[in-house]
């Protein structure tokens, strides 16, 4: 099994283009996403020094600045948002309270809220077959060699070398990483090699997990199908190499929490 962590830089908003003479330029106000310990995503927009707009579970809350001993505190619409550095605390605020009595939940940037890989045998995880992974060098053309191709594919993706990774796919398609903030992959032991119509096939189980740039976690599990030519006389060396022909993945609910 191989674990491949991937950290990608989130795209920053582009500055507004200059406005025509005589017109006031629109100001682009960035929205910052946080992942809270209870798994919720909160998006914070600070249009000015005195107010904040929080989006939480599809609802928007309007808050204003409040007195704080440290950091910056905002209250309103039954919520308190207290930010310190790059973290925040989200707490319910009763109508009779000036400062929330409930300590609330800690919220951190998505890049600091990794998604834990699922346990083997759980939805989206690798099969729990208790089969030790063969650590010996793979014999050319073997099922383990196919698993090595899948491992290499995700290592290349992890380093941003999508063009090199595309060469391991039959269709030559490059992976678009624009929507990913973090990406991890677990690759399991390959299945048996099967033959059909002059080709050999093998399935390799995978589990893919991480966060989108929006902060939401994702989890996909299933298998990668690889194919190569059988060992008939005249097959070229390239035809005998394993290539990825299909990703058969399902999407599963992902439970994730920030690390303390």
C-alpha distance (Angstrom), angle and dihedral (degrees) to the residues before:
residue distance angle dihedral
X1 . . .
X2 3.77 . .
X3 3.79 127.3 .
X4 3.78 115.5 -152.6
X5 3.83 116.5 -170.5
X6 3.77 117.6 -163.4
X7 3.80 125.6 -168.8
X8 3.78 116.6 -172.2
X9 3.76 128.5 -176.1
X10 3.78 114.2 -110.1
X11 3.76 115.3 -123.5
X12 3.78 113.5 -103.5
X13 3.78 118.0 -138.8
X14 3.77 113.2 -97.1
X15 3.81 115.6 -117.3
X16 3.76 116.6 -104.5
X17 3.77 116.5 -94.0
X18 3.80 116.1 -109.5
X19 3.78 112.3 -84.7
X20 3.79 122.4 -123.8
X21 3.79 115.5 -92.8
X22 3.77 112.8 -76.3
X23 3.83 95.2 24.1
X24 3.80 128.5 101.4
X25 3.79 113.7 -119.2
X26 3.79 117.2 -119.0
X27 3.80 111.7 -114.2
X28 3.78 114.9 -133.0
X29 3.81 108.3 -141.7
X30 3.82 112.6 -160.8
X31 3.79 120.6 -131.8
X32 3.81 116.2 -141.9
X33 3.80 119.4 -150.4
X34 3.79 124.0 -148.8
X35 3.80 131.7 -173.8
X36 3.79 113.6 -140.9
X37 3.79 127.2 -148.0
X38 3.79 90.6 -108.9
X39 3.82 90.6 56.6
X40 3.80 97.0 -104.9
X41 3.79 121.1 135.1
X42 3.80 117.1 -134.5
X43 3.80 122.1 -170.4
X44 3.77 117.8 -158.4
X45 3.79 124.7 -159.5
X46 3.80 119.1 -172.9
X47 3.81 107.7 -165.5
X48 3.82 92.4 172.9
X49 3.80 142.2 -11.0
X50 3.78 94.8 -83.8
X51 3.78 105.0 48.6
X52 3.78 145.4 40.3
X53 3.78 134.5 -162.8
X54 3.81 116.8 -149.0
X55 3.79 124.4 -165.6
X56 3.80 113.5 -160.1
X57 3.80 128.4 166.8
X58 3.79 92.4 -19.3
X59 3.82 96.3 -47.9
X60 3.80 128.0 103.7
X61 3.81 122.3 -141.1
X62 3.81 126.3 -163.4
X63 3.79 115.1 -143.9
X64 3.79 135.4 176.3
X65 3.79 131.4 -153.9
X66 3.80 118.5 -84.6
X67 3.78 135.3 -172.2
X68 3.81 114.4 -77.2
X69 3.78 134.9 172.6
X70 3.80 91.8 -140.8
X71 3.76 136.1 3.0
X72 3.79 121.1 10.0
X73 3.80 122.6 -60.7
X74 3.79 127.1 -162.7
X75 3.81 127.1 -174.4
X76 3.78 136.6 -175.8
X77 3.80 144.9 102.3
X78 3.80 90.0 42.2
X79 3.80 95.1 -56.8
X80 3.77 139.1 102.7
X81 3.81 121.9 -155.9
X82 3.79 114.7 -171.2
X83 3.80 115.0 -176.9
X84 3.79 125.2 -166.4
X85 3.78 118.2 175.1
X86 3.80 109.0 -41.6
X87 3.82 93.9 -24.3
X88 3.76 133.7 78.1
X89 3.80 141.0 -165.4
X90 3.79 118.8 -137.6
X91 3.80 116.7 -160.5
X92 3.80 138.4 163.5
X93 3.81 113.6 -108.6
X94 3.79 121.4 -151.1
X95 3.80 119.6 -142.1
X96 3.82 89.3 -115.1
X97 3.82 94.0 52.7
X98 3.77 131.0 88.2
X99 3.81 91.6 -175.9
X100 3.80 120.0 29.3
X101 3.80 113.1 -104.1
X102 3.79 90.3 -158.4
X103 3.83 109.7 80.8
X104 3.80 89.8 -141.3
X105 3.77 127.1 -160.3
X106 3.77 130.7 -54.3
X107 3.81 116.4 -117.7
X108 3.80 126.3 -163.9
X109 3.82 136.9 -179.2
X110 3.83 112.9 -79.9
X111 3.81 91.6 -112.1
X112 3.82 88.3 63.3
X113 3.80 94.3 47.2
X114 3.80 103.8 73.6
X115 3.78 121.1 -170.2
X116 3.79 111.8 -121.8
X117 3.82 115.1 -130.3
X118 3.80 113.8 -109.0
X119 3.79 119.2 -104.1
X120 3.83 116.8 -103.2
X121 3.79 110.7 -89.4
X122 3.81 94.1 24.4
X123 3.83 122.9 109.7
X124 3.78 109.4 -71.6
X125 3.81 92.9 10.0
X126 3.79 131.1 109.6
X127 3.82 119.6 -82.6
X128 3.79 113.4 -81.2
X129 3.79 94.8 -133.8
X130 3.82 95.8 134.6
X131 3.81 89.2 -134.5
X132 3.82 111.2 149.9
X133 3.79 113.2 -124.4
X134 3.80 112.3 -115.3
X135 3.79 106.0 -117.3
X136 3.79 95.1 -173.7
X137 3.83 119.7 107.7
X138 3.79 107.6 -80.6
X139 3.80 118.4 -109.7
X140 3.82 111.1 -120.6
X141 3.78 110.8 -94.2
X142 3.81 94.3 12.0
X143 3.80 126.9 128.2
X144 3.80 89.1 -107.5
X145 3.81 89.2 55.0
X146 3.81 87.1 56.8
X147 3.81 90.4 52.2
X148 3.81 88.4 50.8
X149 3.81 88.9 55.6
X150 3.81 89.6 55.2
X151 3.81 91.5 47.4
X152 3.80 90.2 49.3
X153 3.79 91.0 48.4
X154 3.80 92.5 58.0
X155 3.81 93.2 42.3
X156 3.81 88.5 55.4
X157 3.79 90.8 47.2
X158 3.81 88.6 49.8
X159 3.79 91.0 56.1
X160 3.81 92.6 46.0
X161 3.81 93.1 -111.6
X162 3.79 93.8 135.9
X163 3.80 93.8 153.9
X164 3.81 91.5 57.5
X165 3.80 90.4 44.7
X166 3.81 90.1 52.7
X167 3.82 89.5 62.3
X168 3.79 88.6 66.3
X169 3.81 90.5 59.8
X170 3.75 124.0 81.4
X171 3.81 91.0 -137.3
X172 3.82 93.0 46.4
X173 3.81 91.2 -135.2
X174 3.81 118.2 160.7
X175 3.79 117.5 -132.1
X176 3.81 113.6 -116.8
X177 3.81 107.3 -136.2
X178 3.79 96.9 177.2
X179 3.80 95.6 109.0
X180 3.81 96.4 45.7
X181 3.79 126.0 92.8
X182 3.81 96.3 172.9
X183 3.78 131.2 7.5
X184 3.79 130.2 -176.6
X185 3.78 129.4 179.4
X186 3.77 135.0 -165.7
X187 3.81 117.6 -162.0
X188 3.79 119.3 -161.1
X189 3.78 136.4 -160.3
X190 3.84 114.0 -63.9
X191 3.78 124.7 -112.0
X192 3.80 126.6 -124.5
X193 3.78 121.6 -60.9
X194 3.80 113.0 -111.1
X195 3.81 129.9 -168.5
X196 3.81 129.6 -136.6
X197 3.82 133.8 158.9
X198 3.79 95.9 -13.2
X199 3.81 94.9 -46.7
X200 3.78 136.2 97.6
X201 3.79 122.4 -135.7
X202 3.80 135.5 -167.2
X203 3.80 134.4 177.8
X204 3.81 122.0 -138.8
X205 3.84 118.2 -166.6
X206 3.80 117.1 -130.8
X207 3.78 138.9 178.8
X208 3.81 118.8 -159.0
X209 3.79 122.6 -169.0
X210 3.80 141.7 158.1
X211 3.79 141.9 97.9
X212 3.76 135.8 -61.2
X213 3.79 119.2 -131.4
X214 3.82 86.4 -100.7
X215 3.82 89.1 65.6
X216 3.80 96.7 -111.5
X217 3.78 116.5 132.6
X218 3.80 122.6 -128.2
X219 3.80 134.9 -166.6
X220 3.77 126.6 -169.9
X221 3.77 126.4 175.5
X222 3.77 136.7 178.3
X223 3.76 134.8 85.2
X224 3.77 144.7 -55.4
X225 3.81 116.3 -132.5
X226 3.80 118.5 -146.0
X227 3.80 130.9 -171.2
X228 3.77 138.1 -168.3
X229 3.81 136.0 166.2
X230 3.79 117.1 -86.7
X231 3.78 119.6 -110.1
X232 3.80 96.9 -91.0
X233 3.77 117.9 143.5
X234 3.78 113.7 -88.3
X235 3.81 98.0 29.6
X236 3.80 110.0 139.5
X237 3.78 122.0 -121.4
X238 3.80 89.4 -112.6
X239 3.81 92.4 51.8
X240 3.80 89.6 53.1
X241 3.81 92.4 57.5
X242 3.78 119.3 98.0
X243 3.80 115.1 -110.2
X244 3.79 129.1 -174.6
X245 3.80 109.5 -111.5
X246 3.80 102.5 169.5
X247 3.81 144.8 11.2
X248 3.81 110.3 -147.9
X249 3.80 102.1 -170.7
X250 3.78 134.9 156.3
X251 3.80 126.0 -157.0
X252 3.80 117.6 -121.7
X253 3.80 133.5 -174.2
X254 3.79 109.7 -90.6
X255 3.79 121.7 -144.9
X256 3.78 112.0 -161.1
X257 3.77 138.1 159.8
X258 3.80 133.7 -173.1
X259 3.78 115.4 -100.3
X260 3.79 116.0 -113.1
